[in-house]
Amino acid sequence: MPQAYLEAGDPYHCQCQKTSRLVRERLGWPADRWLTTFQSQFGNDPWLQPYTIDTVARLAQNGTKRIAMVAPGFSADCLETLEELDMENRTAFLANGGERFAYVPCLNDSDAGVAVIASVVRRELMGWL
């Protein structure tokens, strides 16, 4: 998302930060072992940072050998998300000295996750359909 949207008052950045913090706390991970980054830059305008691809490369260059990537900002992934988050970032991490890269799939990767998405959609559409 372009930085200008945040500056205009869009809540996406704050929602991502809060969701990331809540996931980290639920997992019981210390703050110094968890980073929140942003992917997908398109066009010439600055987008929300830090950029994920730059961060994973820097982590590997600085000696991090293993990372797990989770995308709580996405309830469902698609080919673009998988290609960017998993494939491109995996390549950047391993090419810069990392050894193990794990991508945690989004909710649409399992029947239980799809059931959650469907439940929320049905609830939110009550009275509309």
Phi, psi and omega in degrees: 000135180299142178304325181301329179295317177300314181296335178273358176107004179296134184278358186307311182302312181295321178296319178296315180298315181294314180299317178300314179298317181295320177297314180301315180296319180297323178283344180077026181269143177290150183301329183283357178245019183221129178237146174248123182229174182229140181248176175067089170253132181225132179086191186263345181286148177294140178251174180304141182230163008283149178286136182300312185300319178292322182293315181293323177295315180296319179301314180296317179298330181268010172104358176291126184260335183224136172219154172239131180251127175234145184239075183292349175283351180241122174278336178221141176256167179221183181301320179297314180296314180297318181295317181284305186291314184272301188289307183295316181290324175300313180300313181297319181294310182292323180292341182254015174110354176291158182244324183226126181234124178241132175250123179271118185293159178284176185301329183287005179275352182221157178299320180296320179294318178295324177298321177296312179301314181298320179298315179295316180298314180300316180298315183288338180268359181305129179089344179268328181249000000 
